[in-house]
Amino acid sequence: INLTRKQYIITASLLFGMFFGAGNLIFPIHLGQMAGTNWLPAAIGFLVSAICLPLLSILSISMTESNSMYDLALPAGKIFALAFLILTHSSLGLLIASPRTATVTFSMGIQPFIPKAWTQMSLLIFSLLFFGATLALAYNQNKITRNVGKILNPILVLLLAFLFFVAFFLKGNDMRSMNLLPTAGKGTGSLINGFLQGYNTMDALAGLGFGVTIVTALKLFGQNNNHDRSKSVAKIGALTMGFEALIYIFLIALGASSLSYTKLSADGGIAFTTIMQHYTGMAGASILAALTLMACLTTSIGLITSLSQDWGRRFPRIGYHKFLIFATIVSFSIANFGLDQIILYSSPILSFLYPLAIALIILGIMRPLIGRRKLIYRSTISLTMIPAILDLIHNLPPVFAKMSLFANIDSWASNTIPLYSVGLDFLPFMIIGLLGSWAISKFAKEPIPSSESSIHNN
C-alpha cells in the first residue's frame, strides 16, 4: 500500500511535532547569541548534529527495515541491544528530555508571572496537569497520529510562522545588519561548538526512539510490508528534517541579531522571552507561552509513547499502558527537581550515549556493504565505548568531577586522547573499529548473513 500525499504530510507532521520540543526552541537561540557574528558557522555545525544525525538515524531504521532501535543494535549482541534500548529511552522518556518539556514550559510561560515564593508549588501543580494531558493524549495509540499530527503540531507551526513573519518582514532591520562571514580565525571554533550544542536537542537519540512510533503509525495506515514501509520512513524523515533545518536557521539568526538590542542571556529560555517582548510587546508573553506549550506537549507525547511502545514490545507481559503510566509518573517526579538540575545531570549521560548512537547509525547506513557481521558491529561498538566513558567522566557535575579518580582520568585523557578537548575523541576510535574489523572480516572471508528476517523475529 502506497501512502497518499495527505498521509505523508500527517505522518511528517507527527514526526516533526515529536522532534520539535523544549531544546529545539531554546538551544538554537542561545547558540546564536553565543556565536554572535560567527552565527553562520555555528549554524552549520548545529545542523550537522541536530539535523543530519537525526535524519541518518531515521534512514538507518529505514535501510535496515528495523522496527525499533533494538532491531538496529541487535547485531552487536542481545545484551547490548537491550541495554542501549533501556538507557536511551530512560534518558529520553524518563530522566532528561521528557521532564525537561514540562520544566521549560513552566520556566518560560508560567514562572515570570508568579511570586518567587510560589515557584515550587506552582511547578508541582503545572507539571501534574502537563503530564496528565500527556497521558490522556497518548493513552489510545490509534489516536496519537491525529492528536499530534492533525491538531497540536499545526498550531505550533502557525505560531512559529507568525513569529518569523514579524521578525524577518515587519521588523527586519535587525536581520539586515547581520554579517554572513565569521570573524577571522573564529569560524572553526564556532562550527565545533555548534556541533556539540546540537547534542543537547537529543534528536539523534530521539530519531532512533521515534522510529517505533512512525512504524506503528504506518501500520495503522495499512502499510505492513517492511520494504514499502522503510521507503515511507525515509521520505517522511527527509521531509520533516528539511523543514526543521529551516526553523533552526531562523532561530539561530534570531539569537544572533538579538545582541543588537540586548546582552547575552544566561540561557535560551531568557533569550527567547526577551526576543518575543522585543518583537511582539505585551502580547509576546501569551504567544511565547502557547508556542512553548505546543512544542513541549507534542514532544512529551512522542517521548513517552515511543518508550512505552518499545519497552512494551520487549516486555509484553507488562505492556504499553503500564509502561505509559510508569513513564508519566517518573517524568512528573523528576520535573519537580527543576530545569537547572535536569540540564546539569543530562550532559554526562548524553556524552556517553551519543557516540554509541552515532556508531549504530553509521553501521545501519552501511548495512548494504557490511551486512550484519557481528565482528564489525561488536568491534566498532566496543572501541567507541572507550571514549564514550571518558566523555561521561569529562562532563560530570562538579561534585563528582572534583573527585581524585575522575580528575586524574580526565587529566590523562586530555593529554593523551586526540580530539578529547573538543568532544570529538570518539571519531578516531569509531573509524578504527569500523575499518579495522571490516578489513579483518574481508580477509577472513566472514560471510554476510543471508537473511535479515531474524531481526524481526526477536
C-alpha positions in Angstrom: 0.0 0.0 0.0 1.4 3.4 -1.0 0.6 6.4 1.2 -1.4 9.3 -0.1 0.1 12.8 -0.1 -2.2 13.6 2.8 -1.0 10.6 4.8 2.7 11.6 4.2 2.0 15.2 5.4 0.1 14.0 8.5 2.9 11.5 9.4 5.6 14.1 8.8 3.7 16.5 11.0 3.5 13.8 13.7 7.3 13.3 13.5 8.0 17.0 13.5 5.8 17.5 16.5 7.6 14.8 18.4 11.0 16.1 17.5 10.5 19.8 18.0 10.3 20.4 21.7 11.9 22.2 24.6 15.6 22.0 23.5 14.7 22.7 19.9 13.4 26.2 20.9 15.9 27.3 23.5 19.3 25.8 22.4 19.4 27.3 18.8 18.6 30.8 20.1 21.2 30.6 22.8 23.7 29.3 20.3 23.0 32.3 18.1 23.7 34.6 21.0 26.9 32.9 22.0 28.2 32.8 18.4 27.3 36.5 17.6 28.9 37.5 14.3 30.0 33.9 13.8 26.5 32.6 13.8 26.7 31.0 10.3 29.5 28.5 11.0 27.8 27.8 14.4 24.5 27.1 12.5 26.3 24.8 10.1 27.8 22.8 13.0 24.4 22.7 14.7 22.7 21.4 11.6 25.2 18.6 11.3 24.4 17.2 14.8 20.8 18.4 15.1 19.6 17.7 11.6 21.9 15.4 9.7 22.4 12.9 12.5 18.6 12.6 13.3 18.0 12.2 9.6 20.6 9.5 9.4 19.1 7.8 12.4 15.8 7.7 10.7 17.4 6.4 7.4 19.3 3.8 9.4 16.0 2.5 10.8 14.6 2.6 7.2 17.5 1.0 5.4 17.8 -1.9 7.8 14.0 -2.4 7.8 14.1 -2.3 11.6 11.0 -1.8 13.7 12.9 -0.1 16.5 16.4 0.8 17.8 16.6 -2.7 19.4 16.5 -4.3 15.9 19.1 -1.8 14.7 21.5 -2.7 17.6 20.8 -6.4 17.6 23.9 -7.5 15.5 26.1 -6.1 18.3 24.5 -8.6 20.7 21.2 -9.1 22.5 22.6 -7.8 25.8 23.9 -4.6 24.3 20.8 -4.1 22.2 18.6 -4.4 25.3 20.9 -2.2 27.4 21.0 0.5 24.8 17.3 0.4 24.4 16.7 0.8 28.1 19.4 3.5 28.6 18.3 5.6 25.6 14.6 5.5 26.4 15.4 6.2 30.1 17.3 9.4 29.1 14.6 10.4 26.6 11.3 9.4 28.3 12.2 9.3 32.0 15.2 11.2 33.2 16.0 14.1 30.9 14.1 15.0 27.8 10.5 14.3 29.0 10.9 16.1 32.4 12.6 18.9 30.5 9.5 19.5 28.4 7.4 20.4 31.5 10.1 22.5 33.2 10.9 24.5 30.1 7.2 25.3 29.5 6.9 26.3 33.2 10.0 28.5 33.3 9.1 30.3 30.1 5.3 30.5 30.3 4.4 30.5 34.0 7.3 31.4 36.2 7.7 35.0 35.1 4.2 35.8 36.3 4.2 34.4 39.8 5.9 35.4 43.0 9.2 33.5 43.7 7.8 32.0 46.9 5.1 30.2 44.9 7.5 28.6 42.4 7.8 25.1 43.8 4.1 24.6 44.4 3.2 26.1 41.1 5.7 23.8 39.3 4.1 20.8 41.1 0.6 21.8 40.0 1.6 22.7 36.5 3.7 19.5 35.9 0.8 17.4 37.2 -1.6 19.0 34.7 1.0 18.8 31.9 1.8 15.1 32.3 -1.9 14.4 32.9 -2.6 15.8 29.4 0.3 13.8 28.0 -1.1 10.6 29.4 -4.6 11.3 28.2 -3.5 12.2 24.6 -1.1 9.2 24.4 -3.3 6.5 26.0 -5.0 5.5 22.8 -2.3 4.5 20.3 -4.7 4.7 17.4 -5.4 8.4 18.1 -1.8 9.7 18.6 -1.3 10.5 14.9 -4.5 12.5 14.9 -3.8 14.3 18.2 -0.2 15.3 17.3 -0.1 15.3 13.5 -3.5 16.9 12.8 -4.2 19.1 15.8 -1.3 20.1 18.1 1.5 20.4 15.6 -0.3 22.6 13.1 -1.0 25.1 15.9 2.8 25.0 16.7 3.8 25.7 13.1 1.3 28.6 12.8 2.7 30.2 16.0 6.3 29.8 14.7 5.3 31.2 11.3 3.8 34.3 13.0 7.0 34.9 15.0 9.2 34.6 11.9 6.9 36.8 9.8 7.1 39.6 12.4 10.9 39.3 12.9 12.0 38.9 9.3 9.4 41.0 7.4 7.6 43.5 9.6 10.7 44.4 11.7 13.6 43.1 9.7 16.1 45.8 10.4 17.9 43.7 13.0 18.4 40.9 10.4 19.6 43.2 7.6 22.6 44.4 9.7 23.9 40.9 10.4 27.2 39.6 9.0 27.3 36.4 7.0 31.1 35.9 7.1 32.6 35.0 10.5 35.4 36.9 12.3 38.8 35.8 11.1 40.0 32.7 13.0 36.7 32.2 14.8 34.8 30.1 12.3 36.2 26.7 13.1 35.6 27.1 16.8 32.1 28.2 16.3 31.4 25.3 14.0 32.6 22.8 16.5 30.7 24.4 19.3 27.6 24.4 17.2 28.0 20.7 16.5 28.4 19.9 20.3 25.4 22.2 21.2 23.3 20.1 18.8 23.8 17.2 21.2 21.5 19.0 23.7 18.5 18.7 21.4 18.9 14.9 21.9 17.4 14.4 18.4 19.8 11.8 17.1 18.8 9.6 20.1 15.2 10.6 19.6 15.3 9.7 15.9 16.2 6.1 17.0 13.4 6.1 19.6 10.7 7.7 17.4 11.2 5.0 14.8 8.9 2.6 16.6 6.1 5.3 16.7 6.4 6.1 13.0 6.4 2.4 12.1 3.3 1.9 14.3 1.6 4.9 12.5 2.4 3.4 9.1 1.0 0.1 10.1 -2.3 1.8 11.1 -2.4 3.2 7.6 -2.2 -0.3 6.3 1.4 -0.4 5.3 2.6 -3.8 6.6 5.3 -4.7 4.1 8.8 -4.0 5.6 10.3 -2.8 2.3 7.5 -0.4 1.4 7.4 0.9 5.0 11.1 1.6 5.1 10.8 3.8 1.9 8.0 5.7 3.5 10.0 6.2 6.7 12.9 7.7 4.7 10.6 10.1 2.8 8.9 11.2 6.0 12.2 11.7 7.7 13.6 13.8 4.9 10.5 16.0 4.7 10.5 16.5 8.5 14.2 17.3 8.9 14.3 19.6 5.9 11.5 21.7 7.4 13.2 21.6 10.8 16.5 22.8 9.4 14.9 26.0 8.1 13.4 26.7 11.5 16.8 26.2 13.2 18.5 28.6 10.9 15.8 31.2 11.6 16.1 30.7 15.4 19.9 30.9 15.4 19.7 34.1 13.3 17.1 35.5 15.8 19.5 34.8 18.6 22.5 36.4 16.9 20.5 39.5 15.9 19.2 39.9 19.4 22.6 41.1 20.5 21.8 44.4 18.8 19.1 45.2 21.4 20.0 43.0 24.4 23.0 41.4 26.0 24.0 37.7 26.1 21.4 35.8 28.2 22.1 33.2 30.8 20.2 30.6 28.8 18.0 30.2 25.8 14.7 30.5 27.8 15.6 34.0 29.0 16.8 34.9 25.5 13.6 33.7 23.8 11.5 35.7 26.3 13.5 38.9 25.6 13.2 38.4 21.8 9.4 37.8 22.0 9.0 41.0 24.1 11.1 42.9 21.6 9.0 41.9 18.5 5.5 41.4 19.9 5.4 43.6 23.0 2.8 42.7 25.7 1.3 40.1 23.5 4.6 38.3 23.4 4.1 36.6 26.8 1.0 34.8 25.8 2.3 33.9 22.3 5.5 32.5 23.9 3.5 30.5 26.5 1.3 29.0 23.7 4.3 28.3 21.5 6.3 26.6 24.3 3.3 24.6 25.4 2.5 23.2 22.0 6.2 22.4 21.3 6.8 20.7 24.6 3.5 18.9 24.8 3.9 17.2 21.4 7.4 16.1 22.2 6.4 14.8 25.6 3.7 12.7 23.9 6.3 11.4 21.4 8.9 10.6 24.0 6.7 8.7 26.5 4.8 7.0 23.7 8.0 5.7 22.0 9.3 4.4 25.3 6.1 2.6 26.1 5.8 1.1 22.6 9.4 -0.1 22.6 9.5 -1.4 26.1 6.0 -2.9 25.7 7.2 -4.8 22.7 10.2 -6.2 24.6 8.3 -6.9 27.7 4.8 -7.8 26.5 3.6 -9.1 29.9 3.8 -5.5 31.2 2.6 -3.9 28.0 2.1 -0.4 26.6 -0.3 1.1 29.0 1.5 0.1 32.2 4.8 1.5 30.8 2.9 4.6 29.8 1.6 5.2 33.3 5.1 4.4 34.8 6.9 6.8 32.4 4.4 9.6 33.1 4.8 9.3 36.9 8.6 9.2 36.8 8.8 12.2 34.4 6.4 14.1 36.6 8.5 13.4 39.7 11.9 14.3 38.1 10.4 17.5 36.5 9.9 18.9 40.0 13.7 19.0 40.6 13.8 21.9 38.3 15.3 22.7 34.8 18.8 23.6 36.1 19.3 20.3 37.8 18.0 18.4 34.7 20.4 20.1 32.4 23.3 19.7 34.8 23.0 15.9 35.0 22.0 15.4 31.4 25.3 16.4 29.9 27.3 13.3 31.1 24.6 10.9 30.1 24.3 12.4 26.6 28.1 12.4 26.2 28.1 8.7 26.8 25.1 7.7 24.6 25.7 10.0 21.6 29.0 8.3 20.4 27.3 4.9 20.7 24.2 6.2 18.8 26.4 7.7 16.1 28.3 4.4 15.7 25.0 2.5 15.4 23.6 5.0 12.9 26.8 4.7 10.7 26.6 0.9 10.9 23.0 1.0 9.9 23.7 3.2 6.9 26.5 0.9 5.8 24.3 -2.2 6.1 24.2 -2.8 2.3 28.0 -3.1 2.4 28.7 -4.8 5.7 25.6 -6.8 6.3 25.0 -7.8 9.9 28.5 -9.1 10.6 28.9 -9.5 14.3 32.7 -8.8 14.2 32.2 -5.4 12.7 29.4 -4.4 15.0 31.0 -5.6 18.2 34.4 -4.2 17.4 33.1 -0.8 16.4 30.8 -0.5 19.4 33.5 -1.8 21.8 36.1 0.7 20.7 33.6 3.6 20.6 32.6 2.8 24.2 36.1 3.8 25.4 35.8 7.5 24.5 32.1 7.4 25.4 33.0 6.5 29.0 35.8 9.1 29.0 33.4 11.8 27.7 31.0 10.9 30.5 33.7 11.5 33.1 34.8 14.7 31.4 31.2 16.1 31.7 30.4 15.0 35.2 28.8 17.7 37.5 31.4 19.5 39.7 30.6 17.5 42.8 31.8 14.3 41.0 34.4 15.8 38.7 36.5 17.1 41.6 37.0 13.5 43.0 40.6 12.5 42.5 39.9 9.4 40.5 37.8 11.2 37.9 40.0 14.2 37.9 43.1 12.1 37.2 41.4 10.2 34.4 40.2 13.4 32.8 43.7 14.9 33.0 45.3 11.8 31.5 42.8 11.8 28.6 43.2 15.5 27.9 46.9 15.0 27.4 46.7 11.6 25.5 43.5 11.2 23.5 43.2 13.1 20.2 40.2 15.5 19.9 39.3 14.9 23.6 39.3 18.6 24.4 36.7 19.3 21.8 34.5 16.3 22.5 35.1 14.5 19.2 37.5 11.9 20.5 35.1 9.1 19.6 35.6 9.6 15.9 39.1 8.0 15.6 38.0 5.1 17.8 34.9 4.5 15.8 36.7 4.8 12.4 39.5 2.4 13.5 36.9 -0.1 14.9 34.8 0.0 11.7 37.5 -0.1 9.1 39.8 -2.5 11.0 37.1 -5.0 11.6 35.8 -4.6 8.1 39.2 -5.4 6.7 39.6 -8.4 9.0 36.2 -9.8 8.1 37.0 -9.4 4.4 40.4 -11.1 4.8 38.9 -13.9 6.9 36.0 -14.1 4.3 33.4 -13.9 7.0 30.1 -14.5 5.2 27.4 -11.8 5.2 24.3 -13.2 6.9 22.0 -14.1 4.1 18.7 -13.1 5.7 17.6 -10.1 7.7 14.4 -11.8 8.7 15.8 -12.9 12.1 15.9 -9.4 13.3 12.2 -9.0 13.1 11.5 -12.3 14.9 13.4 -11.4 18.1 
